Amino acid sequence: MLTAFAGQPAVELRAPDGATAIVLLHGAQVVSWRPAGGSEQLFLSGRARFGSGASVRGGMPVIFPQFNERGTLPRHGFARTRAWQLARAETAADDALAVLQLADDEQTRALWPHRFALELTVCVRDRRLDVELAVSNSGDSAFAFAAALHTYLRVEEVEAVRLSGLKGCRCEDSAAGRSCVEESDTLRIDGEIDRIYFGAAAPLVLAEGRRQLRIEAVNFPDVVVWNPGPERAAAMADLQATDFRRFVCVEAALVEQPVSLAAGEQWWGRQTLIV
Ligand code: TA6
């Protein structure tokens, strides 16, 4: 159902079992997910900026075709700052889903000279959220891209969180500027963290007290874990100083080896969250 969220066009998904999600057309950004019988699972900053050209701080920004500053495009590419089209929204017997689309136009081609079509499918049911990104090359020459679902997971207190499933993964510690290998079974977030874990195969589990969130990904080989910590958060205009305590980003990502798509080819990747 089309609705408004923070004054912006959005689609609200409501499964028959009570699970809900809200997706902004701007950026095709999921900004809310409540599993059936549960509470909000995504963090959205009270100081988030909305509207034309904005990157909305929180929810699940879609990163495409560039990750962070690994290229010449604006940081994290342009998909998160563009208006997408709602192609379809429907409620079935046991789920609700929406499909949003973005295609190249003069502005994207001025930044990145390729013809593409993106489709984001968001599906809620019971205690799970599935988000699938499909990328098609609609032009006549190949292109390579990076992508991520930059998920802001809401937590009560970030220092109480434990993230498991990354042990043994090679990583790049962007905050410290060095390569690393994850040694711990359960990662704690006790300050700024900005790491890319490569080839993370296992499902991850984010635990906080008795709450557990399972994070699965298909075709997103990398995982980014980010929290700005107190100093960086204080310097960010679209976060309150203490907000770094209320989230950790665990991102399904395709960073180390961009995917190359020949003309007419398609790729897809999916992230599933289950409480
Ligand atoms: O995914 C982690 C990261 O790339 C960090 O380096 C951090 O700066 C963050 O994304 C947020 O980026 P943004 O452009 O949304 O401020």
Boltz pocket constraint, residues with backbone or C-beta under 6 A from the ligand:
constraints:
  - pocket:
      binder: B
      contacts: [[A, 55], [A, 68], [A, 75], [A, 76], [A, 150], [A, 174], [A, 194], [A, 224], [A, 225], [A, 226], [A, 251]]
      max_distance: 6.0
